[in-house]
Amino acid sequence: MKSIVIFLSIFLLVSGTHAQHEAFQISEFYPIEASHSYLEFSVKYMGYAKVKGKFEDFNGTIRFDENDVSKTSVSFMVNTNSIDTDHDWRDRDLKSDGWFDAENYPTASFTSKKVVKTDSGFDIIGDFTLKAITKEITINMNAPIGVLEDIRGDAQIIFTGNTSISRSEFGVEGKRWSAVKDGIAGVSDEVSIEISMLGKQIKEDNFRNWVRNESRPPGKVYKAIAENGVEAGIAVFEEMKADTSFKVNASALNLPGYMLLKEGKTKEALEVFKKNMEFFPEDPNVYDSFAEGLATYGKLEKARKYYEKALELNPDNYNAKEILRHLVVEN
C-alpha cells in the first residue's frame, strides 16, 4: 500500500510539472500592432465642451486563449511624449511638468492582474502606472470575437473597451486649468479612455514579403540560406557587413531567422539568431528573437534567460515582460 502511495505521488508530481510546461504556449501571445490600434482619451473643458486626444506611440503584448477568456492578460506601455490633441501649444503644455512631465516620466504602463466575465464581455483588472504612481484600475472590455484570419493570412485578435481615471490621483494636476468656479472646473478631473487593440501574429506567407527582395540584405541572406544552408547565409552576411557600401544591421539576420522559424525550421532559425547575438551583443531585439526561438523549440528555461537579457537591455520591452509573467519553469 505504501509503495502505491509513493508511486501515485511521484506520478502526480511529474504530471503536474509536465502540465506546468504544457500550460505555456508561445502561440498564445499576440504583439500589439500600434498602426492598427488606438488609445484615445476625452476630458470635459469648462464643464461642457469635450477635448479629445490620443497617444501615437505604445507597445505591448496580449496573451489570449480563445477557449478560455479568463486566461487573457496584457502588458503595455505608452510613450507620454507621443500625446496628440491636434493642437501644438496644448500638446507642449500637456508634456510639461504641470501635467504629464514627460521629460521625467516618459512612459505610462498597464499590467493586467485578472479577468472577470461580465454580461457584455469582461473586465480586465490591473495596475496602471503614471508618473511613478501605481493604482489598480478596471477596463470594461467588449466580448472578444476570437482569433481571425485577415486578408493576408495572419492571425489577429481585436479587443475594444473603455475606462475612466481621476488624473489628479496620478499627479497629473494641471493646476492652472483645474480651478473650480460655480461648480465647474476649467478641465475636468475625470478622464475617459477608449481602447482598441489589435494583436497580430504574422504568418509564413505574409512574412515572406520581408525577405523577398534579394537586392536587400535580409533577402540576400535568406536566399543563400534557402539554397545552400545557414553557413552560406552567414558568409553572405559577413561579406555585406565588411562592405561599407551596405548599411547592415541586426535585421539582416533577424528577418531570415524569423522566416526560418515560421517555416518550422526551428533549429536553423536558432543558429541564425545565435550568430546575430554574437554580431550585435548590445541589441536587445536579438536576445528577444533567440528567446522566442527557444520557447518555440520547448527550451523554456533557456528562453527565460534570454528574455530576461532582452528586458535588461530594454526595460520598455513589454513583449518580454508579458511573456516572462507566464514563462514559469519548474526547478
C-alpha positions in Angstrom: 0.0 0.0 0.0 2.8 2.4 0.9 4.6 1.7 -2.4 1.3 2.5 -4.3 1.0 5.9 -2.4 4.7 6.7 -3.3 4.1 5.8 -6.9 1.0 8.0 -7.1 2.8 10.9 -5.5 5.6 10.7 -8.0 3.2 10.3 -10.9 1.2 13.4 -9.8 4.4 15.4 -9.3 5.7 14.5 -12.8 2.3 15.1 -14.3 2.0 18.4 -12.6 5.4 19.5 -13.9 4.5 18.4 -17.4 1.2 20.3 -17.2 3.1 23.4 -16.0 5.2 23.3 -19.1 2.3 22.4 -21.4 0.4 25.4 -20.0 2.9 27.8 -21.6 2.4 28.2 -25.3 4.3 30.9 -27.3 1.5 30.7 -29.8 -0.9 32.4 -27.3 1.0 35.7 -27.4 0.0 38.4 -29.8 2.1 41.6 -30.1 0.0 44.7 -30.3 0.2 46.3 -33.7 0.1 50.1 -32.9 -0.6 51.1 -36.5 -4.0 49.4 -36.4 -4.8 50.2 -32.7 -5.7 53.3 -30.9 -5.6 54.7 -27.4 -7.8 57.8 -27.1 -9.0 60.0 -24.3 -11.5 62.7 -23.7 -12.0 65.3 -21.0 -14.6 68.0 -20.3 -13.4 71.5 -20.8 -15.3 74.4 -19.0 -17.9 71.9 -17.9 -19.5 71.2 -21.3 -17.1 71.1 -24.2 -15.2 67.9 -24.8 -11.5 67.8 -25.8 -10.2 64.6 -27.3 -6.7 63.3 -27.8 -4.6 60.2 -28.4 -1.2 58.7 -27.9 0.6 57.7 -31.0 3.4 55.5 -29.6 2.7 52.4 -27.5 3.7 48.8 -27.5 2.7 45.6 -25.7 1.6 42.1 -26.0 -1.7 40.3 -25.3 -1.9 36.7 -24.2 -5.2 35.1 -25.4 -6.7 31.6 -25.3 -9.9 31.7 -27.3 -11.2 28.7 -25.4 -10.8 30.4 -22.0 -11.2 34.2 -21.9 -10.3 34.2 -18.2 -6.6 33.5 -19.2 -6.5 36.8 -21.1 -3.7 39.1 -20.0 -1.9 42.1 -21.3 1.2 44.3 -20.6 1.6 47.5 -22.5 3.4 50.9 -22.2 2.6 54.3 -23.6 5.1 57.0 -24.6 3.7 60.1 -22.9 5.7 62.3 -25.4 3.5 61.0 -28.2 0.4 62.8 -26.9 -1.6 64.4 -29.7 -4.6 66.6 -29.2 -4.4 68.3 -32.7 -3.1 71.5 -31.1 0.6 72.1 -30.9 0.6 74.6 -28.0 -1.7 72.4 -25.9 0.4 69.3 -26.6 3.5 71.1 -25.4 1.7 72.2 -22.3 0.5 68.7 -21.6 4.0 67.4 -21.8 5.2 70.0 -19.3 5.8 69.4 -15.6 2.3 70.9 -14.9 0.7 67.8 -16.4 2.5 64.7 -17.6 6.0 65.9 -17.0 7.1 63.7 -20.0 10.8 64.6 -19.6 11.0 62.9 -16.2 8.2 60.4 -16.7 8.4 59.4 -20.4 6.2 56.3 -20.1 2.9 55.1 -18.6 2.1 51.4 -18.3 -0.7 48.9 -17.6 -0.2 45.3 -16.4 -3.3 43.1 -16.0 -3.8 41.0 -12.9 -7.1 39.2 -13.5 -10.1 39.0 -15.8 -13.8 38.9 -14.6 -16.5 37.9 -17.1 -19.5 40.2 -17.4 -22.8 40.1 -19.3 -21.4 42.2 -22.1 -17.8 40.9 -22.2 -15.2 41.0 -19.4 -13.5 43.3 -17.1 -9.7 43.3 -17.1 -8.3 44.5 -13.8 -4.7 45.5 -13.4 -2.1 48.1 -12.3 -1.9 51.4 -14.1 1.3 53.4 -13.5 1.7 57.1 -14.4 4.2 59.5 -13.0 5.6 56.7 -10.8 2.2 56.3 -9.1 0.5 52.9 -9.4 -3.1 52.3 -8.8 -5.5 49.4 -9.7 -8.0 50.2 -12.5 -10.7 48.3 -14.3 -11.1 48.3 -18.0 -14.5 47.3 -19.3 -13.9 45.2 -22.4 -16.4 44.1 -25.0 -16.8 40.4 -25.8 -13.8 39.1 -27.8 -14.5 37.9 -31.3 -11.9 35.2 -31.2 -8.9 34.7 -33.5 -9.5 35.9 -37.0 -7.5 35.3 -40.2 -7.1 38.5 -42.1 -6.8 39.1 -45.8 -3.0 38.3 -45.7 -3.5 35.1 -43.7 -2.2 36.5 -40.4 -3.8 35.6 -37.1 -5.3 38.6 -35.3 -7.3 39.4 -32.2 -9.1 42.6 -31.5 -10.0 44.0 -28.1 -12.1 47.1 -27.5 -13.1 48.7 -24.3 -13.1 51.8 -22.1 -12.3 53.0 -18.6 -12.0 56.3 -16.7 -9.5 57.6 -14.3 -9.0 60.6 -11.9 -6.0 62.3 -13.4 -5.1 64.1 -10.1 -4.8 60.7 -8.4 -1.8 60.1 -10.7 -0.2 63.5 -10.2 -1.5 65.0 -13.4 -2.8 68.1 -11.8 -2.7 70.9 -14.3 -3.3 73.4 -11.5 -3.6 76.3 -13.9 -6.6 74.8 -15.5 -8.1 73.0 -12.6 -9.7 75.8 -10.7 -13.4 75.4 -9.9 -15.9 78.3 -10.3 -19.6 77.9 -9.8 -19.0 74.2 -9.6 -17.3 74.0 -13.0 -13.7 73.1 -13.4 -11.6 74.5 -16.3 -10.5 70.9 -17.1 -12.4 68.0 -15.5 -10.5 65.7 -13.2 -12.2 62.7 -14.8 -10.6 61.4 -18.0 -12.5 58.9 -20.2 -10.3 56.5 -22.1 -11.2 54.4 -25.1 -9.1 51.5 -26.2 -8.9 49.4 -29.4 -6.0 47.0 -29.5 -5.2 44.7 -32.4 -2.8 41.8 -31.6 -1.2 40.1 -34.5 0.9 37.1 -35.4 2.4 37.4 -38.8 2.2 34.1 -40.5 4.6 32.5 -43.0 3.0 33.6 -46.3 2.9 37.3 -45.4 6.3 37.3 -43.6 7.9 36.0 -46.8 7.4 39.5 -48.2 10.0 40.8 -45.7 12.8 38.6 -47.3 11.5 38.5 -50.9 13.7 41.4 -52.2 17.0 39.8 -53.0 18.7 43.2 -53.5 18.3 44.0 -49.8 20.4 42.4 -47.1 17.7 40.2 -45.5 16.7 38.9 -48.9 20.3 38.2 -49.9 20.9 36.3 -46.6 17.7 34.3 -46.8 18.3 33.3 -50.5 21.7 32.0 -49.5 20.3 30.0 -46.6 17.4 28.6 -48.7 19.8 27.5 -51.4 22.9 26.4 -49.5 22.2 26.4 -45.8 22.8 28.6 -42.7 26.6 28.7 -43.1 26.3 30.1 -46.6 23.8 32.7 -45.4 26.2 33.8 -42.5 29.0 34.1 -45.0 26.9 36.4 -47.2 26.1 38.5 -44.2 29.7 38.8 -43.2 30.7 39.9 -46.7 28.0 42.6 -46.6 29.0 43.7 -43.1 32.6 44.2 -44.3 31.4 46.2 -47.3 30.9 49.8 -46.3 28.5 50.4 -49.2 26.0 48.2 -47.4 24.2 49.5 -44.3 23.8 46.3 -42.5 22.1 46.0 -39.1 20.7 43.2 -37.0 17.6 42.9 -39.1 19.7 41.4 -41.9 19.9 38.2 -39.9 16.9 38.6 -37.7 14.4 38.6 -40.6 15.8 35.5 -42.3 15.8 33.9 -38.8 12.2 34.6 -38.3 11.4 33.4 -41.8 13.0 30.0 -40.9 11.1 29.9 -37.6 7.8 30.5 -39.4 8.7 27.7 -41.9 9.1 25.3 -39.0 12.9 25.2 -39.3 13.5 26.0 -35.7 17.0 24.6 -35.3 18.2 26.6 -38.3 16.5 29.7 -37.0 18.2 29.3 -33.7 21.6 29.1 -35.4 20.9 32.4 -37.2 19.6 34.1 -34.0 22.6 32.9 -32.1 25.0 34.3 -34.6 23.1 37.6 -34.5 23.8 37.8 -30.8 27.5 37.5 -31.5 27.4 40.2 -34.1 25.2 42.6 -32.2 25.6 41.9 -28.5 24.2 45.3 -27.5 20.9 45.0 -29.4 18.1 43.8 -27.2 16.0 42.5 -30.1 18.5 39.8 -30.9 18.0 38.2 -27.5 14.2 38.5 -27.7 14.3 36.7 -31.0 16.6 33.9 -29.8 14.3 33.5 -26.7 11.3 33.2 -29.0 13.1 30.5 -31.0 14.0 28.6 -27.8 10.4 28.9 -26.5 9.1 27.6 -29.8 11.6 24.7 -29.5 10.4 23.9 -26.0 13.6 25.1 -24.2 11.7 27.2 -21.7 14.5 27.6 -19.1 16.9 28.9 -21.7 14.2 31.0 -23.2 13.5 32.7 -19.9 17.2 33.6 -19.6 17.3 35.4 -22.9 14.0 37.2 -22.4 15.4 38.5 -19.2 18.5 39.6 -21.1 16.4 41.4 -23.7 14.5 43.1 -20.9 17.7 44.1 -19.1 18.9 45.9 -22.2 15.5 47.4 -23.0 13.2 47.8 -19.9 10.4 49.1 -22.2 10.2 45.7 -23.9 6.6 44.9 -22.9 6.6 41.8 -25.1 9.3 40.2 -22.9 7.5 41.4 -19.8 4.2 39.8 -20.7 5.9 36.5 -21.7 8.0 36.3 -18.6 4.9 36.6 -16.4 3.8 33.3 -17.8 7.0 31.5 -18.6 7.3 29.7 -15.3 10.0 27.0 -15.3 9.9 24.1 -12.7 13.2 23.6 -10.8 
